[in-house]
């Protein structure tokens, strides 16, 4: 992997972590996970498995560092690693068939739902979170998926525009 891709990926992960940290809570203290949106942007820009695995781990660690939910640290790491694998293999057959606009929308929407489901399952099953899964899923995961999809689409297009204008080779 060349140094430009490494630098771009590191900057995107850092921006995602900062956005996650400074974003205000929307519902019951839960914040949209912008590090997840950045992870999906990285996965679309870089089509290799190694990058997906490494960035999934790093995004999980960054999200764990910025979570306020007890038990959210291991849950964030677990869900980002699993989600990055699932989305990588879901994107693989459509890499050359769909344009990147559709891929970022699909990856962000589906990926956030998968990530939120895994996160809730880990927190409920292993850390004794007492709320029912269905209520949390409908009240937190679905709105977060909608927000992440819109923000991911906007960030992806802004990043592409910035890269084209700067003549930065990807």
Buried (B, 14 or more C-beta within 10 A) or exposed (E): EEEEBEEBBEEBBBBBBBBBBEBEEEEEEBBBBBBBBBBBBBBBBBEEBEBBBBBBBBBBBBBBEBBEBEBBBBBBBBBBBBBBBBBBEBBEEEEEEEEBEEBBBBBBBBBBBBBBBBBBBBBBEEBEBEEEBEEBBEBBBBBBBBBBBBBBBEBBEEBBEEBEEEEEEE
